[in-house]
Amino acid sequence: MEGDTDRKEGLNGFTLDSYKIEDLTNGTTAYRSGPDGLTPEYHKTEDEPNSKSALKSVPISSLKQNDLLQSLAAGGNEEQNKELSAEVQQAQEEWAALESIQPAISEDSAGYTPLISFNEALQHFQTTDLSDYKNIQPTLRRTGLAAITHFLFGHPRLHRELQEERDLVFAIAQCSLDNTQKVHMRVLQTVYKKLTGARFDCPRYGCHWEQVGFQGTDPATDLRGTGFLGLMHALYLVMDPQTLPLARDIYRLSQHPSQNFPFCVMSINITRIAILALREETLSKECNRRQQVVGVLNDFYVATFLHLFQIWKTQHKTISDSGFVLKEVEVFAKKNPKQVLRRLESFLSEQKSGGTALAMETCSQNPSPSMGRRSPRLDPSSNGKELNFTGVCELPPEMEGEARLI
């Protein structure tokens, strides 16, 4: 009977006090105690607005006192905590193992080739049969009065023991870029990676080569004027620790919004100037003094590139001035090789001590005689059209004269 205080045993030994548990409700369904335990009873809350107040809920304390519920709750929480702890521990172990893993890239893996030094690339050519490239012109041919004047007042001849090294340089300048030569590809990829900061190889052909200053999708096209020596000089510039900061400064200037220029094509033009200076025996005196040819040629290339870089930066040259600047830099460098080499040595010393700005200022105050004037203005009839950079293979005959490569 309702209100009776007798304890009634329900399912699984669960006892309910009828006077304590009359109704359980969630708002729409009430649960009333009966002989078979809890039975749902539905109420229409809309029709009986006061029915909620009449219903009583089970006290939480009564549920907590039940031994069965306590054991089930405790056992479930313990098992859940054990599973959670095991998962957390496994995750922590996996994370610790992941942190200790170091990426290892194999030299044979696709898309990656190791960098190559200048000496390693040079050794490749020293041990390679270059007999097919022996038809070279190591010195400039002079006739008549020019030959007599050079004999009496010209530069000294290169020592005999250095002529083989000089001929090797001209042979490299005749080698074309060969896709089947692993060393050739490594040199090309090294130049690209050191300039752009890329870690993996880039495709052999593509517009990405324009990013480092080639004029098309195939760098071999721009190398026709200087052969593989053009790449060798760029390799020396980016791989030597002393000249790498300079290479990055020049490359950064080549990306300037208004003073930009194609870096690699400019570098090839500087190589061309160095080859002409060697052929005209302008560098013979320095080569004889240092008893080497390749080292002197490399330094002359870097010094000439530095001279052009300082002129381009301080005098705010643009791509429209490229032809005039290159010609005037060539005249000055070949006429004053000792001076440009001394400037390079001074610049590197200043750069090492943090005084690069001083070296730049010194050059701007003492420009070459031909660089003191501004380059001619563009023809008004051009209407501001974009001018293409003059590549080494596009120089007109009157600019190259007798000194062009075979």
Secondary structure, 3 states (H helix, E strand, C coil): CCCCCCEEECHHHCEEECCCCCCEECCCEEEEEECCEEEEEECCCCCCCCHHHHCCCCCHHHHHCCHHHHHHHHHHHHHHHHHHHHHHHHHHHHHHHHHCCCCCCCCCCCCCCCCCCHHHHHHHHHCCCCHHHCCCCCCCCCCCHHHHHHHHHCCCCCCHHHHHHHHHHHHHCCCCCCCCCHHHHHHHHHHHHHHHCCCCCCCCCCHHHHHHCCCCCCHHHHCCCCCCHHHHHHHHHHHCCCCHHHHHHHHHHHCCCCCCCCHHHHHHHHHHHHHHHHHCCCCHHHHHHHCCCHHHHHHHHHHHHHHHHHHHHHCCCCHHHHHHHHHHHHHHHHHCHHHHHHHHHHHHHHHHCCCHHHHHHHHHHCCCHHHCCCCCCCCHHHCCCCCCCCCHHHCCHHHHHHHCCC
